[in-house]
Amino acid sequence: MPPNREGALKFWGQWIFRNTVHHPATGSEISMPPSGTDYDQWKVPKSLEDDVRFANKVIFGKEGQELELDKFRICW
């Protein structure tokens, strides 16, 4: 049964997202949080939204269709 609609629900997607940038001192490509305000954690790619919606479907099946997934955040 899906959780109470008034609470928050956290899904962990199956895909790993990176913010790969060139490191000028080493010449290496590294992944680091974006430089935007709050690390741009609320600027989520559509592919991450799709991944989270898929996790909902896998965990809750048809009952999960009733959940409104309207806010997405990425944690760096």
Secondary structure by P-SEA (a helix, b strand, c coil): ccccccbbbbbbbcbbbbbccccccccbbbbbcccccccccccccaaaaaaaaaaaaaacccccccccccbbbbcc
